[in-house]
Amino acid sequence: MARFIALARKKRLAKKGRQTRWAPFWTVPKIYGAGRRVHPGRHTTVKRSWKRGKTKV
């Protein structure tokens, strides 16, 4: 990647980075109830890592 990243490209990369974060912890009891223990990453729609799955930005 170039040393200078254009603002539009940087904004697209930032959005992709936000999409791969875990969901907030309070979504687990809201969806399943108080007793269920589920990882918050299950509620993330986009599953992507730097190693597998590129963004094509």
BELDASUL-V51018 format. One record per helix or strand of 2 or more residues. SS is the DSSP state (H for helix, E for strand). FROM is the first residue (numbers start at 1). LEN is the number of residues. If there is no record, write none. Layout:
ss = {SS;SS}
from = {FROM;FROM}
len = {LEN;LEN}
//
This chain:
ss = {H;H;H}
from = {7;26;40}
len = {13;7;4}
//
